[in-house]
């Protein structure tokens, strides 16, 4: 996307279960904004429970974009998100509204807002070769190969994600390893004038919320969502949604529901830790600690900052 420093974008980031959706909707309602979701899994239709999409009352309260817009059989990527979200930001700003990017997928935030290049593509077929190696020899063998080619990328990668392993191996083979790109991706340059906010909680409180979310998700019918999705095509990206593989294994009789729930809780906690690491690297981010506070506290802080920047006026954000 071209750079547009005349366009102001608000970004609200944070780990899973911290309450981003509620805060984002309240800020949008108070500031005349629209939400652009930066969540790699909430983009899929048919999986609103599993991917924790904003509830109907929030979707009705303010416009949301890139939520439930793709079938599970379709692939998605940071490059595609960059194109689609960038076009959405331009349309929202063109209507005189405030674009508010809300999500927890750090790479998507980087791709959309930062001075990001999708360099590191190998020659035709490079990624497919690495994907074939992973399928043939396993993720451990791929990680060992990545440790040889790009130790820095290997040290920080989600080794359980075969797609990211293949992408890192492709970049290393191309001569533009991901480890060499990492710091540059958070350069001071930005495509927009960005006001970034990060929501956080003490680890114990965050983990408690994650555990409660998993219980609600299962009680609300996530298993049936996965069963329905498996009746049709499921892309590699959709299948990477936390809980999808575990519940699919449950349906196949490989895991009990309790075992699947425990695995989902553990994977969600690990993901939250990675999200917090991303957040701490984001430049000029205003971190909002919600320990002992309600979501209204974050809304008040953000609206106060927007008013100071001349981007919000009128009624108080609290309902």
HELIX and SHEET records of a PDB file:
HELIX    1   1 UNK A   20  UNK A   31  1                                  12    
HELIX    2   2 UNK A   56  UNK A   61  1                                   6    
HELIX    3   3 UNK A   78  UNK A   94  1                                  17    
HELIX    4   4 UNK A  106  UNK A  113  1                                   8    
HELIX    5   5 UNK A  126  UNK A  137  1                                  12    
HELIX    6   6 UNK A  139  UNK A  149  1                                  11    
HELIX    7   7 UNK A  151  UNK A  156  1                                   6    
HELIX    8   8 UNK A  162  UNK A  174  1                                  13    
HELIX    9   9 UNK A  178  UNK A  185  1                                   8    
HELIX   10  10 UNK A  203  UNK A  220  1                                  18    
HELIX   11  11 UNK A  222  UNK A  230  1                                   9    
HELIX   12  12 UNK A  236  UNK A  239  1                                   4    
HELIX   13  13 UNK A  244  UNK A  251  1                                   8    
HELIX   14  14 UNK A  257  UNK A  281  1                                  25    
HELIX   15  15 UNK A  295  UNK A  308  1                                  14    
SHEET    1   A 6 UNK A  64  UNK A  65  0                                        
SHEET    2   A 6 UNK A  33  UNK A  37  1                                        
SHEET    3   A 6 UNK A  98  UNK A 103  1                                        
SHEET    4   A 6 UNK A   8  UNK A  14  1                                        
SHEET    5   A 6 UNK A 193  UNK A 200  1                                        
SHEET    6   A 6 UNK A 285  UNK A 289  1                                        
END                                                                             
